[in-house]
Amino acid sequence: MVELLNRKLREGDTDSFSDLFKQTHPRLMGYCSLFIKDKKEAEDLVQECFYHLWENRQKIDLMKSVESLLFVSLRNRCLNYLKEHSRYSFNSLNEGVVPNELQYLYQLDFMEQRELSLEEQLVSALNNAINRLPERQKEILVKCKIEGRKQKEVASELGITIKAVEKSLVKSKTHLKNDLMHQFPELVLIISFLLH
């Protein structure tokens, strides 16, 4: 699946790029808002990531998740932005953000290089957790949250009620959150944004 998408992107398939944008943009915005309070600035940084990906699409590694690449790129842009704008500090970030969590993200740049970045580990763990869901729950989650389809449309297609779709999504999110929190206890907020 990853290889097919990456191949299409490398070939300049605009439909694949548009689908990727629709699926990842809301989560990237949520992730960016951990660092950047100003919504317009956050939107600009997210747009830059997509622009950079498209401009450098021929360098995409066929075996690596483009979604992970976008998260890594965005984190680096956010940290650079914060370093360049000295008026920004931990205090100017969104209220409610756990300082230890942000401190942990800052320190990642100075820690020894790991084989996979934090974002790659999170995206990989999320995908694995999704694959462990019961088949029907997984199907509903993928259709609603990854393909971005409306709950009403999914309910109609599967012959179930909207209420059943909602219940399934709540169950799935709870399961995924517990699974990821067990693996990454220091990243409560980021996990919440990834599962938004």
RAGI-V872604 format. One record per helix or strand. SS is the DSSP state (helix for helix, strand for strand). FROM is the first residue (numbers start at 1). TO is the last residue. If there is no record, write none. Layout:
SS;FROM;TO  SS;FROM;TO
//
This chain:
helix;2;10  helix;14;32  helix;39;55  helix;57;59  helix;66;84  helix;90;92  helix;99;108  helix;118;131  helix;135;146  helix;151;158  helix;162;183  helix;188;194
//
